């Protein structure tokens, strides 16, 4: 099942990799076939060892944080999935700057920063991914983006790890130079601002909006499509009469049409088919082509 020579497989197992892990347990859609190998390295040394082995053996490597923006297929992934959730360092606050591992929860960091008297992340509270995932896609919500606070990133490149100043000019709406396989971020440095007295209320307001408008009770990957210029994906989908439309166990959320959800028993094929149907219908009726915000496994996979 593993797309590599037996000696490389054994060395990855010796590092702590496990075999035949369902991707459905690793992504928020709760769909997907098995991954041949999964490794959650505990730090950069283990991560580097695994990457070196995969480069030597030409083993496909998929990178996941919390898997909140990834849609796999139902077929097996014949390579190594690396999850950075094994990085357990706590955020380190120094004045209004914070050093944080890529694996840290963005929501937890936002709450912690507000408790400490800082603002800058309060609008991002409730985004379910990791800090690294947020940087990889320049996550944003309610008028805030992670780039607004980003100062430096710690990157893997050419066999080493180093800190680099953030390339803010290359970041935009769901656009970032820090997505795998272009880059592998293990930590970031953020610069926050002293709370002007509004951070807690803003955070609570954003969280309330999420609870009221989004189908948080069902597996999904958040907003499925990017916002077309001058439009909202959810409004376009709803305008085409697709709210509640289903293919298999995948459904356009009756609560928010911008969310495709696993309403129960969905396969990855169901979700992919529903995405394709929604895109085609919206294009046929409006001339607007929706672009996926979620990524397929091929987009988060590198073969050295």
C-alpha positions as CSV (number, residue, x, y, z in Angstrom):
1,X,0.0,0.0,0.0
2,X,2.9,2.4,0.6
3,X,4.3,4.1,-2.4
4,X,7.9,3.5,-1.4
5,X,10.6,0.9,-0.9
6,X,10.3,-1.2,2.2
7,X,13.4,0.2,3.8
8,X,12.1,3.8,3.6
9,X,8.7,2.6,4.9
10,X,10.5,1.0,7.9
11,X,12.5,4.0,8.7
12,X,9.4,6.2,8.7
13,X,7.7,3.7,11.0
14,X,10.8,3.9,13.3
15,X,10.2,7.7,13.4
16,X,6.7,7.0,14.7
17,X,4.6,6.9,11.6
18,X,1.5,4.7,11.7
19,X,-0.1,2.8,8.8
20,X,-3.5,2.9,7.1
21,X,-5.0,5.9,8.8
22,X,-8.4,7.0,7.4
23,X,-8.2,10.5,6.0
24,X,-11.8,10.9,7.3
25,X,-10.3,11.2,10.8
26,X,-7.9,13.9,9.7
27,X,-10.1,16.4,7.8
28,X,-13.1,18.3,8.9
29,X,-15.3,17.1,6.1
30,X,-15.0,13.6,7.7
31,X,-14.6,11.9,4.3
32,X,-11.7,10.2,2.5
33,X,-9.9,7.0,2.0
34,X,-6.9,5.7,4.0
35,X,-3.5,7.3,4.1
36,X,-0.7,4.8,3.7
37,X,1.3,6.4,6.4
38,X,0.7,9.2,9.0
39,X,3.4,11.0,11.0
40,X,2.9,13.6,13.6
41,X,6.5,14.8,14.2
42,X,7.2,16.3,17.7
43,X,9.6,18.9,16.4
44,X,11.7,20.1,13.5
45,X,14.3,17.4,13.9
46,X,11.8,14.6,13.4
47,X,10.2,16.6,10.6
48,X,13.5,17.1,8.8
49,X,14.3,13.4,9.1
50,X,11.0,12.4,7.5
51,X,11.3,14.9,4.7
52,X,14.8,13.7,3.9
53,X,13.6,10.1,3.8
54,X,10.7,11.1,1.5
55,X,13.1,13.0,-0.8
56,X,15.5,10.1,-1.0
57,X,12.7,7.6,-1.7
58,X,10.5,9.9,-3.9
59,X,7.6,9.4,-1.5
60,X,4.6,11.7,-1.9
61,X,4.1,13.9,1.1
62,X,0.9,15.6,2.0
63,X,0.9,18.3,4.7
64,X,-2.1,18.8,7.1
65,X,-2.7,21.0,10.0
66,X,-6.2,20.5,11.4
67,X,-7.4,19.5,7.9
68,X,-10.1,22.2,7.9
69,X,-9.6,23.3,4.3
70,X,-8.8,20.0,2.6
71,X,-11.1,17.6,0.6
72,X,-9.4,14.2,-0.1
73,X,-10.7,11.5,-2.4
74,X,-12.1,8.1,-1.4
75,X,-9.1,6.3,-2.9
76,X,-6.1,5.5,-0.8
77,X,-3.3,8.1,-0.5
78,X,-0.2,6.2,-1.4
79,X,2.3,8.2,0.5
80,X,3.1,10.0,3.8
81,X,0.7,12.4,5.5
82,X,2.5,14.8,7.8
83,X,0.4,16.5,10.5
84,X,2.1,19.3,12.4
85,X,-0.3,18.8,15.3
86,X,2.6,17.0,17.1
87,X,4.4,20.4,17.6
88,X,3.3,21.2,21.2
89,X,5.2,24.4,22.0
90,X,3.1,27.0,23.8
91,X,2.9,30.5,22.3
92,X,5.5,32.9,23.7
93,X,4.4,36.5,24.3
94,X,7.1,39.2,24.5
95,X,5.4,42.5,24.8
96,X,2.9,42.9,21.9
97,X,4.8,40.2,19.9
98,X,4.0,36.5,20.0
99,X,6.0,33.5,18.7
100,X,3.7,30.6,18.0
101,X,4.1,27.2,16.4
102,X,2.2,26.6,13.2
103,X,0.2,23.8,14.9
104,X,-1.4,26.2,17.4
105,X,-5.2,26.7,17.2
106,X,-6.0,30.1,15.7
107,X,-9.1,30.4,17.8
108,X,-7.2,29.6,21.0
109,X,-4.5,32.1,20.2
110,X,-7.0,34.8,19.5
111,X,-8.8,34.2,22.8
112,X,-5.4,34.2,24.7
113,X,-4.3,37.4,23.1
114,X,-7.5,39.2,24.0
115,X,-7.2,37.9,27.6
116,X,-3.6,39.3,27.7
117,X,-4.9,42.8,26.6
118,X,-4.0,42.7,22.9
119,X,-6.0,43.0,19.7
120,X,-5.4,42.1,16.1
121,X,-6.7,38.5,16.1
122,X,-10.2,39.0,17.6
123,X,-12.0,39.0,14.2
124,X,-10.4,35.6,13.4
125,X,-11.7,33.8,16.5
126,X,-13.8,30.9,15.4
127,X,-11.8,30.0,12.3
128,X,-11.3,26.3,13.0
129,X,-7.8,25.9,11.6
130,X,-4.2,26.2,12.8
131,X,-2.1,29.3,12.7
132,X,0.1,27.7,10.0
133,X,-3.0,26.9,8.0
134,X,-4.2,30.5,8.4
135,X,-0.9,31.8,7.1
136,X,-0.9,29.3,4.2
137,X,-4.1,30.7,2.9
138,X,-4.1,34.2,4.5
139,X,-7.3,33.3,6.4
140,X,-9.6,36.2,7.2
141,X,-13.1,37.0,8.4
142,X,-15.2,40.1,9.3
143,X,-12.7,42.6,7.9
144,X,-9.5,41.0,9.4
145,X,-6.8,38.9,7.9
146,X,-3.8,37.0,9.4
147,X,-1.5,39.1,7.3
148,X,-2.5,42.2,9.3
149,X,-0.4,40.9,12.2
150,X,2.3,38.7,10.5
151,X,5.9,39.8,11.0
152,X,8.1,36.7,10.4
153,X,7.7,33.1,9.3
154,X,9.9,30.1,10.1
155,X,10.3,28.1,6.9
156,X,11.8,24.8,5.8
157,X,13.8,25.3,2.6
158,X,16.6,23.3,1.1
159,X,17.1,21.0,4.1
160,X,17.2,23.7,6.7
161,X,14.9,25.8,8.9
162,X,15.2,29.6,9.1
163,X,13.3,32.7,10.0
164,X,12.3,35.1,7.2
165,X,10.5,38.4,7.1
166,X,6.9,38.0,6.0
167,X,6.3,38.7,2.3
168,X,3.2,40.7,3.0
169,X,3.1,42.2,-0.6
170,X,2.5,38.7,-1.9
171,X,-0.5,38.0,0.4
172,X,-4.1,38.9,-0.5
173,X,-7.6,37.4,-0.4
174,X,-7.0,33.7,0.1
175,X,-3.6,34.2,-1.4
176,X,-0.3,33.4,0.3
177,X,3.3,32.4,-0.7
178,X,3.4,30.1,2.3
179,X,1.2,27.2,1.2
180,X,2.7,23.7,0.8
181,X,4.4,22.5,-1.4
182,X,5.7,26.0,-2.1
183,X,6.7,26.5,1.5
184,X,6.5,24.7,4.8
185,X,5.9,26.9,7.8
186,X,6.7,25.6,11.3
187,X,6.3,28.8,13.3
188,X,5.3,32.4,13.0
189,X,5.9,35.7,14.7
190,X,2.9,38.1,15.0
191,X,2.7,41.7,16.1
192,X,-0.4,42.6,18.0
193,X,-1.7,46.0,19.3
194,X,-2.7,47.1,22.8
195,X,-6.4,46.6,23.3
196,X,-8.3,49.9,22.8
197,X,-11.2,48.4,24.9
198,X,-13.1,46.9,22.0
199,X,-11.4,43.6,21.4
200,X,-13.5,41.4,23.7
201,X,-16.8,42.8,22.3
202,X,-15.6,42.5,18.7
203,X,-14.6,38.9,19.3
204,X,-17.9,38.0,21.0
205,X,-19.8,39.7,18.1
206,X,-17.9,37.7,15.5
207,X,-18.4,34.5,17.3
208,X,-22.1,35.1,17.7
209,X,-22.4,35.8,13.9
210,X,-20.8,32.5,13.2
211,X,-23.1,30.6,15.5
212,X,-26.2,32.3,14.0
213,X,-25.3,32.0,10.4
214,X,-23.1,29.0,9.9
215,X,-23.9,25.3,10.1
216,X,-21.3,24.6,12.8
217,X,-23.1,21.4,13.9
218,X,-22.2,19.5,10.7
219,X,-18.8,18.5,9.2
220,X,-17.6,20.9,6.6
221,X,-14.6,22.8,5.5
222,X,-16.1,26.2,6.2
223,X,-16.8,28.4,3.1
224,X,-16.4,26.0,0.2
225,X,-15.9,28.7,-2.5
226,X,-13.9,31.9,-2.7
227,X,-15.8,35.1,-2.8
228,X,-16.2,36.3,-6.4
229,X,-15.3,39.9,-7.0
230,X,-18.4,42.0,-6.3
231,X,-20.5,39.0,-5.1
232,X,-20.9,36.5,-2.3
233,X,-20.7,32.8,-3.2
234,X,-23.5,31.9,-0.7
235,X,-25.9,34.5,-2.2
236,X,-25.2,33.3,-5.7
237,X,-25.8,29.6,-4.8
238,X,-28.9,30.5,-2.9
239,X,-30.2,32.6,-5.8
240,X,-29.9,29.5,-8.0
241,X,-32.3,27.7,-5.7
242,X,-29.6,25.3,-4.5
243,X,-30.0,25.7,-0.7
244,X,-30.6,22.3,0.7
245,X,-29.7,20.5,-2.5
246,X,-28.0,17.2,-1.9
247,X,-26.0,14.6,-3.8
248,X,-25.7,11.4,-1.6
249,X,-24.7,12.6,1.9
250,X,-23.3,15.9,0.7
251,X,-25.6,18.9,1.0
252,X,-25.7,22.6,0.3
253,X,-26.4,23.8,3.8
254,X,-30.0,25.0,4.4
255,X,-28.6,27.5,6.9
256,X,-25.8,29.0,4.7
257,X,-25.5,28.2,1.0
258,X,-21.8,29.0,1.0
259,X,-21.2,25.9,3.1
260,X,-21.3,22.4,1.7
261,X,-21.7,20.0,4.5
262,X,-21.6,16.3,5.3
263,X,-25.2,15.8,6.3
264,X,-24.5,12.1,7.2
265,X,-22.7,9.3,5.5
266,X,-21.2,11.4,2.7
267,X,-18.4,10.1,0.6
268,X,-15.6,12.3,-0.8
269,X,-17.1,11.5,-4.2
270,X,-20.5,13.0,-3.0
271,X,-18.8,16.2,-2.0
272,X,-16.7,16.5,-5.2
273,X,-19.9,15.9,-7.3
274,X,-21.9,18.5,-5.4
275,X,-19.1,21.0,-5.7
276,X,-19.0,20.4,-9.5
277,X,-22.8,20.6,-9.8
278,X,-23.0,23.9,-7.8
279,X,-20.2,25.5,-9.9
280,X,-21.8,24.5,-13.2
281,X,-25.3,25.6,-12.1
282,X,-24.1,29.0,-10.9
283,X,-22.1,29.5,-14.1
284,X,-25.0,28.5,-16.3
285,X,-27.4,30.9,-14.6
286,X,-25.1,33.8,-13.8
287,X,-21.9,33.5,-15.9
288,X,-19.8,33.6,-12.8
289,X,-17.4,30.7,-12.2
290,X,-16.9,29.9,-8.5
291,X,-13.4,29.0,-7.5
292,X,-13.0,26.4,-4.7
293,X,-11.5,27.6,-1.5
294,X,-11.0,24.0,-0.2
295,X,-8.0,22.2,-1.6
296,X,-7.8,18.6,-3.0
297,X,-5.1,16.2,-1.8
298,X,-3.1,16.8,-5.0
299,X,-2.8,20.5,-4.0
300,X,-1.3,19.7,-0.6
301,X,1.0,17.0,-1.9
302,X,4.7,17.2,-2.9
303,X,6.7,14.5,-4.7
304,X,10.4,15.5,-4.4
